[in-house]
Amino acid sequence: MRSAVQRLDLRCDDNAGCDDDVQHAIGKAAEFGAKDGYMFECTTGLSRRLLSSPTCPVLDALGKKISFEIAVGLNGRVWVNATSPQTIIIVANVIMNSETLSDAQQRIMVEKLLKRIQ
């Protein structure tokens, strides 16, 4: 879904239009390097935690062992890409499951998961 202001004039009513053109959305995403991968939604609290400094423990622990790309928006949308679908699924699931865990619990979860898959 995309929207655009079609006319903006102080003397006239504004006119906004929406369009559900999937191909347009894919094309726009590709311009920013997001043509592959997986996008999911999380709470805005989790997205802020993923963007926080110092680095979020779950991303730090995953990044030391797995190669992946991530883009996080303050609106709760997270995009993940990696060389294999298995890695994308692992990263997305770990992030989604980390929300209610403490920093220490996040590190432990990642360590246990990585031992099982390697």
Jmol script that loads the backbone (N, CA, C; Angstrom):
load data "model"
ATOM      1  N   MET A   1       0.850  -1.165   0.000  1.00  0.00           N
ATOM      2  CA  MET A   1       0.000   0.000   0.000  1.00  0.00           C
ATOM      3  C   MET A   1       0.893   1.223   0.000  1.00  0.00           C
ATOM      4  N   ARG A   2       0.645   2.142  -0.881  1.00  0.00           N
ATOM      5  CA  ARG A   2       1.386   3.391  -0.875  1.00  0.00           C
ATOM      6  C   ARG A   2       0.405   4.529  -0.983  1.00  0.00           C
ATOM      7  N   SER A   3       0.795   5.674  -0.525  1.00  0.00           N
ATOM      8  CA  SER A   3      -0.053   6.845  -0.645  1.00  0.00           C
ATOM      9  C   SER A   3       0.809   8.020  -1.061  1.00  0.00           C
ATOM     10  N   ALA A   4       0.181   9.001  -1.662  1.00  0.00           N
ATOM     11  CA  ALA A   4       0.899  10.187  -2.097  1.00  0.00           C
ATOM     12  C   ALA A   4      -0.048  11.373  -2.095  1.00  0.00           C
ATOM     13  N   VAL A   5       0.457  12.523  -1.721  1.00  0.00           N
ATOM     14  CA  VAL A   5      -0.322  13.746  -1.811  1.00  0.00           C
ATOM     15  C   VAL A   5      -0.259  14.187  -3.262  1.00  0.00           C
ATOM     16  N   GLN A   6      -1.407  14.267  -3.886  1.00  0.00           N
ATOM     17  CA  GLN A   6      -1.446  14.583  -5.305  1.00  0.00           C
ATOM     18  C   GLN A   6      -1.510  16.086  -5.567  1.00  0.00           C
ATOM     19  N   ARG A   7      -2.042  16.838  -4.633  1.00  0.00           N
ATOM     20  CA  ARG A   7      -2.121  18.274  -4.823  1.00  0.00           C
ATOM     21  C   ARG A   7      -2.067  18.935  -3.453  1.00  0.00           C
ATOM     22  N   LEU A   8      -1.216  19.907  -3.309  1.00  0.00           N
ATOM     23  CA  LEU A   8      -1.100  20.626  -2.059  1.00  0.00           C
ATOM     24  C   LEU A   8      -1.113  22.114  -2.382  1.00  0.00           C
ATOM     25  N   ASP A   9      -2.193  22.762  -2.011  1.00  0.00           N
ATOM     26  CA  ASP A   9      -2.357  24.185  -2.282  1.00  0.00           C
ATOM     27  C   ASP A   9      -3.088  24.789  -1.093  1.00  0.00           C
ATOM     28  N   LEU A  10      -2.644  25.918  -0.620  1.00  0.00           N
ATOM     29  CA  LEU A  10      -3.253  26.551   0.548  1.00  0.00           C
ATOM     30  C   LEU A  10      -4.676  27.017   0.279  1.00  0.00           C
ATOM     31  N   ARG A  11      -5.017  27.279  -0.971  1.00  0.00           N
ATOM     32  CA  ARG A  11      -6.347  27.789  -1.303  1.00  0.00           C
ATOM     33  C   ARG A  11      -7.335  26.671  -1.614  1.00  0.00           C
ATOM     34  N   CYS A  12      -6.868  25.464  -1.836  1.00  0.00           N
ATOM     35  CA  CYS A  12      -7.743  24.359  -2.235  1.00  0.00           C
ATOM     36  C   CYS A  12      -7.635  23.213  -1.244  1.00  0.00           C
ATOM     37  N   ASP A  13      -8.610  22.314  -1.317  1.00  0.00           N
ATOM     38  CA  ASP A  13      -8.545  21.103  -0.498  1.00  0.00           C
ATOM     39  C   ASP A  13      -7.425  20.209  -1.001  1.00  0.00           C
ATOM     40  N   ASP A  14      -6.759  19.553  -0.080  1.00  0.00           N
ATOM     41  CA  ASP A  14      -5.701  18.624  -0.468  1.00  0.00           C
ATOM     42  C   ASP A  14      -6.328  17.357  -1.024  1.00  0.00           C
ATOM     43  N   ASN A  15      -5.603  16.705  -1.886  1.00  0.00           N
ATOM     44  CA  ASN A  15      -6.083  15.485  -2.502  1.00  0.00           C
ATOM     45  C   ASN A  15      -5.024  14.404  -2.298  1.00  0.00           C
ATOM     46  N   ALA A  16      -5.360  13.361  -1.574  1.00  0.00           N
ATOM     47  CA  ALA A  16      -4.425  12.267  -1.338  1.00  0.00           C
ATOM     48  C   ALA A  16      -4.957  11.011  -2.007  1.00  0.00           C
ATOM     49  N   GLY A  17      -4.064  10.242  -2.576  1.00  0.00           N
ATOM     50  CA  GLY A  17      -4.472   9.012  -3.240  1.00  0.00           C
ATOM     51  C   GLY A  17      -3.712   7.823  -2.698  1.00  0.00           C
ATOM     52  N   CYS A  18      -4.361   6.674  -2.684  1.00  0.00           N
ATOM     53  CA  CYS A  18      -3.731   5.433  -2.234  1.00  0.00           C
ATOM     54  C   CYS A  18      -3.767   4.433  -3.373  1.00  0.00           C
ATOM     55  N   ASP A  19      -2.794   3.551  -3.360  1.00  0.00           N
ATOM     56  CA  ASP A  19      -2.778   2.540  -4.392  1.00  0.00           C
ATOM     57  C   ASP A  19      -2.136   1.286  -3.860  1.00  0.00           C
ATOM     58  N   ASP A  20      -2.677   0.190  -4.276  1.00  0.00           N
ATOM     59  CA  ASP A  20      -2.302  -1.113  -3.752  1.00  0.00           C
ATOM     60  C   ASP A  20      -1.448  -1.864  -4.770  1.00  0.00           C
ATOM     61  N   ASP A  21      -0.668  -1.162  -5.506  1.00  0.00           N
ATOM     62  CA  ASP A  21       0.122  -1.750  -6.576  1.00  0.00           C
ATOM     63  C   ASP A  21       1.328  -2.501  -6.004  1.00  0.00           C
ATOM     64  N   VAL A  22       1.236  -3.806  -5.972  1.00  0.00           N
ATOM     65  CA  VAL A  22       2.289  -4.629  -5.388  1.00  0.00           C
ATOM     66  C   VAL A  22       3.591  -4.484  -6.170  1.00  0.00           C
ATOM     67  N   GLN A  23       3.504  -4.482  -7.482  1.00  0.00           N
ATOM     68  CA  GLN A  23       4.719  -4.356  -8.289  1.00  0.00           C
ATOM     69  C   GLN A  23       5.427  -3.037  -8.028  1.00  0.00           C
ATOM     70  N   HIS A  24       4.666  -1.964  -7.834  1.00  0.00           N
ATOM     71  CA  HIS A  24       5.276  -0.672  -7.523  1.00  0.00           C
ATOM     72  C   HIS A  24       6.012  -0.756  -6.186  1.00  0.00           C
ATOM     73  N   ALA A  25       5.377  -1.377  -5.199  1.00  0.00           N
ATOM     74  CA  ALA A  25       6.003  -1.503  -3.877  1.00  0.00           C
ATOM     75  C   ALA A  25       7.281  -2.333  -3.961  1.00  0.00           C
ATOM     76  N   ILE A  26       7.253  -3.411  -4.737  1.00  0.00           N
ATOM     77  CA  ILE A  26       8.445  -4.246  -4.892  1.00  0.00           C
ATOM     78  C   ILE A  26       9.550  -3.460  -5.575  1.00  0.00           C
ATOM     79  N   GLY A  27       9.182  -2.685  -6.587  1.00  0.00           N
ATOM     80  CA  GLY A  27      10.166  -1.866  -7.284  1.00  0.00           C
ATOM     81  C   GLY A  27      10.805  -0.838  -6.369  1.00  0.00           C
ATOM     82  N   LYS A  28       9.995  -0.192  -5.540  1.00  0.00           N
ATOM     83  CA  LYS A  28      10.525   0.798  -4.596  1.00  0.00           C
ATOM     84  C   LYS A  28      11.441   0.127  -3.577  1.00  0.00           C
ATOM     85  N   ALA A  29      11.055  -1.032  -3.085  1.00  0.00           N
ATOM     86  CA  ALA A  29      11.884  -1.742  -2.115  1.00  0.00           C
ATOM     87  C   ALA A  29      13.217  -2.136  -2.739  1.00  0.00           C
ATOM     88  N   ALA A  30      13.184  -2.547  -4.018  1.00  0.00           N
ATOM     89  CA  ALA A  30      14.409  -2.949  -4.701  1.00  0.00           C
ATOM     90  C   ALA A  30      15.380  -1.785  -4.842  1.00  0.00           C
ATOM     91  N   GLU A  31      14.851  -0.565  -4.973  1.00  0.00           N
ATOM     92  CA  GLU A  31      15.719   0.608  -5.065  1.00  0.00           C
ATOM     93  C   GLU A  31      16.576   0.767  -3.815  1.00  0.00           C
ATOM     94  N   PHE A  32      16.052   0.311  -2.695  1.00  0.00           N
ATOM     95  CA  PHE A  32      16.767   0.431  -1.434  1.00  0.00           C
ATOM     96  C   PHE A  32      17.459  -0.869  -1.032  1.00  0.00           C
ATOM     97  N   GLY A  33      17.565  -1.830  -1.946  1.00  0.00           N
ATOM     98  CA  GLY A  33      18.269  -3.072  -1.693  1.00  0.00           C
ATOM     99  C   GLY A  33      17.457  -4.101  -0.936  1.00  0.00           C
ATOM    100  N   ALA A  34      16.150  -3.949  -0.868  1.00  0.00           N
ATOM    101  CA  ALA A  34      15.322  -4.854  -0.085  1.00  0.00           C
ATOM    102  C   ALA A  34      14.450  -5.748  -0.962  1.00  0.00           C
ATOM    103  N   LYS A  35      14.995  -6.213  -2.081  1.00  0.00           N
ATOM    104  CA  LYS A  35      14.177  -7.013  -2.992  1.00  0.00           C
ATOM    105  C   LYS A  35      14.053  -8.461  -2.550  1.00  0.00           C
ATOM    106  N   ASP A  36      14.989  -8.972  -1.796  1.00  0.00           N
ATOM    107  CA  ASP A  36      14.931 -10.334  -1.290  1.00  0.00           C
ATOM    108  C   ASP A  36      14.709 -10.284   0.212  1.00  0.00           C
ATOM    109  N   GLY A  37      14.735 -11.431   0.845  1.00  0.00           N
ATOM    110  CA  GLY A  37      14.631 -11.462   2.294  1.00  0.00           C
ATOM    111  C   GLY A  37      13.202 -11.630   2.768  1.00  0.00           C
ATOM    112  N   TYR A  38      13.011 -11.311   4.035  1.00  0.00           N
ATOM    113  CA  TYR A  38      11.733 -11.524   4.705  1.00  0.00           C
ATOM    114  C   TYR A  38      11.441 -10.326   5.579  1.00  0.00           C
ATOM    115  N   MET A  39      10.225  -9.805   5.483  1.00  0.00           N
ATOM    116  CA  MET A  39       9.825  -8.700   6.331  1.00  0.00           C
ATOM    117  C   MET A  39       8.735  -9.162   7.284  1.00  0.00           C
ATOM    118  N   PHE A  40       8.865  -8.773   8.548  1.00  0.00           N
ATOM    119  CA  PHE A  40       7.841  -9.105   9.529  1.00  0.00           C
ATOM    120  C   PHE A  40       7.613  -7.898  10.425  1.00  0.00           C
ATOM    121  N   GLU A  41       6.546  -7.952  11.166  1.00  0.00           N
ATOM    122  CA  GLU A  41       6.224  -6.859  12.076  1.00  0.00           C
ATOM    123  C   GLU A  41       6.432  -7.304  13.509  1.00  0.00           C
ATOM    124  N   CYS A  42       6.897  -6.366  14.320  1.00  0.00           N
ATOM    125  CA  CYS A  42       7.058  -6.596  15.749  1.00  0.00           C
ATOM    126  C   CYS A  42       6.525  -5.364  16.476  1.00  0.00           C
ATOM    127  N   THR A  43       6.575  -5.375  17.763  1.00  0.00           N
ATOM    128  CA  THR A  43       6.128  -4.211  18.505  1.00  0.00           C
ATOM    129  C   THR A  43       7.134  -3.078  18.337  1.00  0.00           C
ATOM    130  N   THR A  44       6.675  -1.869  18.545  1.00  0.00           N
ATOM    131  CA  THR A  44       7.592  -0.730  18.438  1.00  0.00           C
ATOM    132  C   THR A  44       8.618  -0.768  19.574  1.00  0.00           C
ATOM    133  N   GLY A  45       8.245  -1.366  20.685  1.00  0.00           N
ATOM    134  CA  GLY A  45       9.202  -1.513  21.790  1.00  0.00           C
ATOM    135  C   GLY A  45      10.375  -2.395  21.398  1.00  0.00           C
ATOM    136  N   LEU A  46      10.074  -3.507  20.710  1.00  0.00           N
ATOM    137  CA  LEU A  46      11.145  -4.391  20.260  1.00  0.00           C
ATOM    138  C   LEU A  46      11.984  -3.710  19.189  1.00  0.00           C
ATOM    139  N   SER A  47      11.340  -2.983  18.280  1.00  0.00           N
ATOM    140  CA  SER A  47      12.128  -2.306  17.234  1.00  0.00           C
ATOM    141  C   SER A  47      13.070  -1.276  17.853  1.00  0.00           C
ATOM    142  N   ARG A  48      12.617  -0.562  18.871  1.00  0.00           N
ATOM    143  CA  ARG A  48      13.508   0.393  19.555  1.00  0.00           C
ATOM    144  C   ARG A  48      14.656  -0.331  20.250  1.00  0.00           C
ATOM    145  N   ARG A  49      14.359  -1.492  20.804  1.00  0.00           N
ATOM    146  CA  ARG A  49      15.416  -2.268  21.472  1.00  0.00           C
ATOM    147  C   ARG A  49      16.450  -2.757  20.458  1.00  0.00           C
ATOM    148  N   LEU A  50      15.977  -3.170  19.277  1.00  0.00           N
ATOM    149  CA  LEU A  50      16.896  -3.622  18.231  1.00  0.00           C
ATOM    150  C   LEU A  50      17.786  -2.488  17.741  1.00  0.00           C
ATOM    151  N   LEU A  51      17.269  -1.271  17.769  1.00  0.00           N
ATOM    152  CA  LEU A  51      18.021  -0.104  17.305  1.00  0.00           C
ATOM    153  C   LEU A  51      18.851   0.556  18.395  1.00  0.00           C
ATOM    154  N   SER A  52      18.719   0.088  19.619  1.00  0.00           N
ATOM    155  CA  SER A  52      19.348   0.766  20.751  1.00  0.00           C
ATOM    156  C   SER A  52      20.872   0.660  20.736  1.00  0.00           C
ATOM    157  N   SER A  53      21.470   1.538  21.480  1.00  0.00           N
ATOM    158  CA  SER A  53      22.915   1.517  21.671  1.00  0.00           C
ATOM    159  C   SER A  53      23.164   1.441  23.164  1.00  0.00           C
ATOM    160  N   PRO A  54      23.951   0.562  23.682  1.00  0.00           N
ATOM    161  CA  PRO A  54      24.783  -0.418  22.987  1.00  0.00           C
ATOM    162  C   PRO A  54      23.933  -1.430  22.222  1.00  0.00           C
ATOM    163  N   THR A  55      24.593  -2.175  21.374  1.00  0.00           N
ATOM    164  CA  THR A  55      23.919  -3.109  20.482  1.00  0.00           C
ATOM    165  C   THR A  55      23.039  -4.083  21.251  1.00  0.00           C
ATOM    166  N   CYS A  56      21.889  -4.358  20.670  1.00  0.00           N
ATOM    167  CA  CYS A  56      20.950  -5.322  21.247  1.00  0.00           C
ATOM    168  C   CYS A  56      21.653  -6.679  21.374  1.00  0.00           C
ATOM    169  N   PRO A  57      21.556  -7.325  22.534  1.00  0.00           N
ATOM    170  CA  PRO A  57      22.263  -8.592  22.762  1.00  0.00           C
ATOM    171  C   PRO A  57      21.937  -9.694  21.749  1.00  0.00           C
ATOM    172  N   VAL A  58      20.686  -9.774  21.327  1.00  0.00           N
ATOM    173  CA  VAL A  58      20.323 -10.836  20.392  1.00  0.00           C
ATOM    174  C   VAL A  58      20.993 -10.596  19.031  1.00  0.00           C
ATOM    175  N   LEU A  59      21.044  -9.354  18.574  1.00  0.00           N
ATOM    176  CA  LEU A  59      21.708  -9.061  17.302  1.00  0.00           C
ATOM    177  C   LEU A  59      23.212  -9.224  17.421  1.00  0.00           C
ATOM    178  N   ASP A  60      23.754  -8.833  18.555  1.00  0.00           N
ATOM    179  CA  ASP A  60      25.188  -8.971  18.789  1.00  0.00           C
ATOM    180  C   ASP A  60      25.600 -10.445  18.771  1.00  0.00           C
ATOM    181  N   ALA A  61      24.846 -11.282  19.485  1.00  0.00           N
ATOM    182  CA  ALA A  61      25.166 -12.710  19.552  1.00  0.00           C
ATOM    183  C   ALA A  61      24.982 -13.391  18.197  1.00  0.00           C
ATOM    184  N   LEU A  62      23.914 -13.059  17.494  1.00  0.00           N
ATOM    185  CA  LEU A  62      23.691 -13.647  16.169  1.00  0.00           C
ATOM    186  C   LEU A  62      24.758 -13.201  15.181  1.00  0.00           C
ATOM    187  N   GLY A  63      25.099 -11.919  15.218  1.00  0.00           N
ATOM    188  CA  GLY A  63      26.061 -11.363  14.270  1.00  0.00           C
ATOM    189  C   GLY A  63      27.454 -11.930  14.397  1.00  0.00           C
ATOM    190  N   LYS A  64      27.797 -12.464  15.566  1.00  0.00           N
ATOM    191  CA  LYS A  64      29.115 -13.064  15.752  1.00  0.00           C
ATOM    192  C   LYS A  64      29.230 -14.421  15.075  1.00  0.00           C
ATOM    193  N   LYS A  65      28.100 -15.091  14.842  1.00  0.00           N
ATOM    194  CA  LYS A  65      28.130 -16.450  14.301  1.00  0.00           C
ATOM    195  C   LYS A  65      27.468 -16.607  12.937  1.00  0.00           C
ATOM    196  N   ILE A  66      26.533 -15.709  12.604  1.00  0.00           N
ATOM    197  CA  ILE A  66      25.757 -15.846  11.374  1.00  0.00           C
ATOM    198  C   ILE A  66      25.875 -14.547  10.572  1.00  0.00           C
ATOM    199  N   SER A  67      26.000 -14.691   9.263  1.00  0.00           N
ATOM    200  CA  SER A  67      26.040 -13.528   8.386  1.00  0.00           C
ATOM    201  C   SER A  67      24.623 -13.235   7.888  1.00  0.00           C
ATOM    202  N   PHE A  68      24.135 -12.017   8.140  1.00  0.00           N
ATOM    203  CA  PHE A  68      22.811 -11.615   7.690  1.00  0.00           C
ATOM    204  C   PHE A  68      22.730 -10.101   7.600  1.00  0.00           C
ATOM    205  N   GLU A  69      21.718  -9.635   6.877  1.00  0.00           N
ATOM    206  CA  GLU A  69      21.432  -8.209   6.777  1.00  0.00           C
ATOM    207  C   GLU A  69      20.122  -7.948   7.504  1.00  0.00           C
ATOM    208  N   ILE A  70      20.005  -6.756   8.094  1.00  0.00           N
ATOM    209  CA  ILE A  70      18.770  -6.412   8.790  1.00  0.00           C
ATOM    210  C   ILE A  70      18.504  -4.924   8.636  1.00  0.00           C
ATOM    211  N   ALA A  71      17.234  -4.600   8.500  1.00  0.00           N
ATOM    212  CA  ALA A  71      16.789  -3.207   8.504  1.00  0.00           C
ATOM    213  C   ALA A  71      15.614  -3.135   9.469  1.00  0.00           C
ATOM    214  N   VAL A  72      15.673  -2.196  10.393  1.00  0.00           N
ATOM    215  CA  VAL A  72      14.647  -2.078  11.423  1.00  0.00           C
ATOM    216  C   VAL A  72      14.046  -0.684  11.351  1.00  0.00           C
ATOM    217  N   GLY A  73      12.720  -0.623  11.325  1.00  0.00           N
ATOM    218  CA  GLY A  73      12.028   0.660  11.327  1.00  0.00           C
ATOM    219  C   GLY A  73      11.392   0.919  12.677  1.00  0.00           C
ATOM    220  N   LEU A  74      11.292   2.162  13.041  1.00  0.00           N
ATOM    221  CA  LEU A  74      10.646   2.513  14.306  1.00  0.00           C
ATOM    222  C   LEU A  74       9.157   2.174  14.296  1.00  0.00           C
ATOM    223  N   ASN A  75       8.613   1.891  13.119  1.00  0.00           N
ATOM    224  CA  ASN A  75       7.205   1.516  13.015  1.00  0.00           C
ATOM    225  C   ASN A  75       6.967   0.038  13.333  1.00  0.00           C
ATOM    226  N   GLY A  76       8.029  -0.693  13.666  1.00  0.00           N
ATOM    227  CA  GLY A  76       7.889  -2.100  14.018  1.00  0.00           C
ATOM    228  C   GLY A  76       8.100  -3.064  12.869  1.00  0.00           C
ATOM    229  N   ARG A  77       8.512  -2.568  11.731  1.00  0.00           N
ATOM    230  CA  ARG A  77       8.784  -3.460  10.607  1.00  0.00           C
ATOM    231  C   ARG A  77      10.264  -3.806  10.575  1.00  0.00           C
ATOM    232  N   VAL A  78      10.524  -5.096  10.404  1.00  0.00           N
ATOM    233  CA  VAL A  78      11.898  -5.598  10.385  1.00  0.00           C
ATOM    234  C   VAL A  78      12.081  -6.403   9.109  1.00  0.00           C
ATOM    235  N   TRP A  79      13.168  -6.127   8.391  1.00  0.00           N
ATOM    236  CA  TRP A  79      13.499  -6.856   7.172  1.00  0.00           C
ATOM    237  C   TRP A  79      14.811  -7.592   7.414  1.00  0.00           C
ATOM    238  N   VAL A  80      14.831  -8.878   7.074  1.00  0.00           N
ATOM    239  CA  VAL A  80      16.013  -9.714   7.260  1.00  0.00           C
ATOM    240  C   VAL A  80      16.339 -10.399   5.945  1.00  0.00           C
ATOM    241  N   ASN A  81      17.625 -10.457   5.620  1.00  0.00           N
ATOM    242  CA  ASN A  81      18.070 -11.183   4.439  1.00  0.00           C
ATOM    243  C   ASN A  81      19.357 -11.920   4.775  1.00  0.00           C
ATOM    244  N   ALA A  82      19.550 -13.076   4.152  1.00  0.00           N
ATOM    245  CA  ALA A  82      20.760 -13.881   4.340  1.00  0.00           C
ATOM    246  C   ALA A  82      20.940 -14.743   3.098  1.00  0.00           C
ATOM    247  N   THR A  83      22.028 -15.486   3.083  1.00  0.00           N
ATOM    248  CA  THR A  83      22.322 -16.300   1.903  1.00  0.00           C
ATOM    249  C   THR A  83      21.408 -17.517   1.780  1.00  0.00           C
ATOM    250  N   SER A  84      20.850 -17.983   2.889  1.00  0.00           N
ATOM    251  CA  SER A  84      19.969 -19.149   2.810  1.00  0.00           C
ATOM    252  C   SER A  84      18.639 -18.867   3.512  1.00  0.00           C
ATOM    253  N   PRO A  85      17.563 -19.490   3.028  1.00  0.00           N
ATOM    254  CA  PRO A  85      16.262 -19.324   3.678  1.00  0.00           C
ATOM    255  C   PRO A  85      16.287 -19.789   5.137  1.00  0.00           C
ATOM    256  N   GLN A  86      17.060 -20.837   5.433  1.00  0.00           N
ATOM    257  CA  GLN A  86      17.156 -21.344   6.795  1.00  0.00           C
ATOM    258  C   GLN A  86      17.688 -20.259   7.730  1.00  0.00           C
ATOM    259  N   THR A  87      18.707 -19.536   7.304  1.00  0.00           N
ATOM    260  CA  THR A  87      19.285 -18.474   8.125  1.00  0.00           C
ATOM    261  C   THR A  87      18.291 -17.347   8.332  1.00  0.00           C
ATOM    262  N   ILE A  88      17.553 -16.987   7.294  1.00  0.00           N
ATOM    263  CA  ILE A  88      16.542 -15.934   7.416  1.00  0.00           C
ATOM    264  C   ILE A  88      15.502 -16.320   8.454  1.00  0.00           C
ATOM    265  N   ILE A  89      15.034 -17.561   8.397  1.00  0.00           N
ATOM    266  CA  ILE A  89      14.017 -18.039   9.340  1.00  0.00           C
ATOM    267  C   ILE A  89      14.561 -18.044  10.763  1.00  0.00           C
ATOM    268  N   ILE A  90      15.787 -18.489  10.934  1.00  0.00           N
ATOM    269  CA  ILE A  90      16.398 -18.523  12.269  1.00  0.00           C
ATOM    270  C   ILE A  90      16.486 -17.122  12.849  1.00  0.00           C
ATOM    271  N   VAL A  91      17.016 -16.182  12.078  1.00  0.00           N
ATOM    272  CA  VAL A  91      17.182 -14.811  12.567  1.00  0.00           C
ATOM    273  C   VAL A  91      15.832 -14.191  12.911  1.00  0.00           C
ATOM    274  N   ALA A  92      14.854 -14.336  12.020  1.00  0.00           N
ATOM    275  CA  ALA A  92      13.525 -13.762  12.268  1.00  0.00           C
ATOM    276  C   ALA A  92      12.885 -14.355  13.516  1.00  0.00           C
ATOM    277  N   ASN A  93      12.961 -15.678  13.668  1.00  0.00           N
ATOM    278  CA  ASN A  93      12.357 -16.328  14.837  1.00  0.00           C
ATOM    279  C   ASN A  93      13.051 -15.932  16.132  1.00  0.00           C
ATOM    280  N   VAL A  94      14.366 -15.856  16.094  1.00  0.00           N
ATOM    281  CA  VAL A  94      15.101 -15.457  17.306  1.00  0.00           C
ATOM    282  C   VAL A  94      14.711 -14.035  17.721  1.00  0.00           C
ATOM    283  N   ILE A  95      14.625 -13.148  16.749  1.00  0.00           N
ATOM    284  CA  ILE A  95      14.255 -11.762  17.065  1.00  0.00           C
ATOM    285  C   ILE A  95      12.850 -11.711  17.656  1.00  0.00           C
ATOM    286  N   MET A  96      11.907 -12.389  17.022  1.00  0.00           N
ATOM    287  CA  MET A  96      10.525 -12.363  17.511  1.00  0.00           C
ATOM    288  C   MET A  96      10.401 -12.985  18.902  1.00  0.00           C
ATOM    289  N   ASN A  97      11.200 -14.018  19.172  1.00  0.00           N
ATOM    290  CA  ASN A  97      11.125 -14.685  20.478  1.00  0.00           C
ATOM    291  C   ASN A  97      11.911 -13.962  21.570  1.00  0.00           C
ATOM    292  N   SER A  98      12.688 -12.960  21.202  1.00  0.00           N
ATOM    293  CA  SER A  98      13.547 -12.287  22.183  1.00  0.00           C
ATOM    294  C   SER A  98      12.853 -11.174  22.952  1.00  0.00           C
ATOM    295  N   GLU A  99      11.680 -10.793  22.532  1.00  0.00           N
ATOM    296  CA  GLU A  99      11.041  -9.588  23.081  1.00  0.00           C
ATOM    297  C   GLU A  99      10.862  -9.615  24.594  1.00  0.00           C
ATOM    298  N   THR A 100      10.453 -10.725  25.138  1.00  0.00           N
ATOM    299  CA  THR A 100      10.164 -10.783  26.574  1.00  0.00           C
ATOM    300  C   THR A 100      11.345 -11.282  27.405  1.00  0.00           C
ATOM    301  N   LEU A 101      12.489 -11.488  26.765  1.00  0.00           N
ATOM    302  CA  LEU A 101      13.654 -12.025  27.470  1.00  0.00           C
ATOM    303  C   LEU A 101      14.589 -10.912  27.934  1.00  0.00           C
ATOM    304  N   SER A 102      15.285 -11.176  29.008  1.00  0.00           N
ATOM    305  CA  SER A 102      16.313 -10.244  29.475  1.00  0.00           C
ATOM    306  C   SER A 102      17.532 -10.357  28.558  1.00  0.00           C
ATOM    307  N   ASP A 103      18.486  -9.455  28.732  1.00  0.00           N
ATOM    308  CA  ASP A 103      19.701  -9.496  27.913  1.00  0.00           C
ATOM    309  C   ASP A 103      20.426 -10.827  28.061  1.00  0.00           C
ATOM    310  N   ALA A 104      20.566 -11.306  29.285  1.00  0.00           N
ATOM    311  CA  ALA A 104      21.250 -12.578  29.535  1.00  0.00           C
ATOM    312  C   ALA A 104      20.485 -13.745  28.906  1.00  0.00           C
ATOM    313  N   GLN A 105      19.167 -13.729  29.037  1.00  0.00           N
ATOM    314  CA  GLN A 105      18.354 -14.794  28.455  1.00  0.00           C
ATOM    315  C   GLN A 105      18.446 -14.797  26.928  1.00  0.00           C
ATOM    316  N   GLN A 106      18.546 -13.615  26.326  1.00  0.00           N
ATOM    317  CA  GLN A 106      18.695 -13.534  24.875  1.00  0.00           C
ATOM    318  C   GLN A 106      19.988 -14.199  24.429  1.00  0.00           C
ATOM    319  N   ARG A 107      21.081 -13.912  25.122  1.00  0.00           N
ATOM    320  CA  ARG A 107      22.379 -14.520  24.768  1.00  0.00           C
ATOM    321  C   ARG A 107      22.335 -16.037  24.912  1.00  0.00           C
ATOM    322  N   ILE A 108      21.738 -16.508  25.990  1.00  0.00           N
ATOM    323  CA  ILE A 108      21.631 -17.952  26.230  1.00  0.00           C
ATOM    324  C   ILE A 108      20.795 -18.611  25.135  1.00  0.00           C
ATOM    325  N   MET A 109      19.671 -17.990  24.761  1.00  0.00           N
ATOM    326  CA  MET A 109      18.810 -18.541  23.708  1.00  0.00           C
ATOM    327  C   MET A 109      19.582 -18.676  22.400  1.00  0.00           C
ATOM    328  N   VAL A 110      20.330 -17.638  22.029  1.00  0.00           N
ATOM    329  CA  VAL A 110      21.090 -17.673  20.778  1.00  0.00           C
ATOM    330  C   VAL A 110      22.166 -18.750  20.844  1.00  0.00           C
ATOM    331  N   GLU A 111      22.897 -18.838  21.952  1.00  0.00           N
ATOM    332  CA  GLU A 111      23.950 -19.848  22.093  1.00  0.00           C
ATOM    333  C   GLU A 111      23.387 -21.259  21.957  1.00  0.00           C
ATOM    334  N   LYS A 112      22.273 -21.546  22.627  1.00  0.00           N
ATOM    335  CA  LYS A 112      21.663 -22.873  22.569  1.00  0.00           C
ATOM    336  C   LYS A 112      21.182 -23.188  21.155  1.00  0.00           C
ATOM    337  N   LEU A 113      20.574 -22.220  20.502  1.00  0.00           N
ATOM    338  CA  LEU A 113      20.082 -22.427  19.143  1.00  0.00           C
ATOM    339  C   LEU A 113      21.236 -22.704  18.186  1.00  0.00           C
ATOM    340  N   LEU A 114      22.293 -21.922  18.287  1.00  0.00           N
ATOM    341  CA  LEU A 114      23.423 -22.093  17.372  1.00  0.00           C
ATOM    342  C   LEU A 114      24.119 -23.430  17.584  1.00  0.00           C
ATOM    343  N   LYS A 115      24.152 -23.926  18.820  1.00  0.00           N
ATOM    344  CA  LYS A 115      24.739 -25.254  19.065  1.00  0.00           C
ATOM    345  C   LYS A 115      23.925 -26.336  18.400  1.00  0.00           C
ATOM    346  N   ARG A 116      22.594 -26.170  18.386  1.00  0.00           N
ATOM    347  CA  ARG A 116      21.716 -27.184  17.793  1.00  0.00           C
ATOM    348  C   ARG A 116      21.794 -27.217  16.272  1.00  0.00           C
ATOM    349  N   ILE A 117      22.002 -26.064  15.646  1.00  0.00           N
ATOM    350  CA  ILE A 117      21.975 -26.049  14.180  1.00  0.00           C
ATOM    351  C   ILE A 117      23.343 -26.267  13.544  1.00  0.00           C
ATOM    352  N   GLN A 118      24.416 -26.196  14.311  1.00  0.00           N
ATOM    353  CA  GLN A 118      25.742 -26.364  13.727  1.00  0.00           C
ATOM    354  C   GLN A 118      26.308 -27.731  13.960  1.00  0.00           C
TER     355      GLN A 118
END
end "model"
wireframe off; spacefill off
backbone 0.3
color backbone group
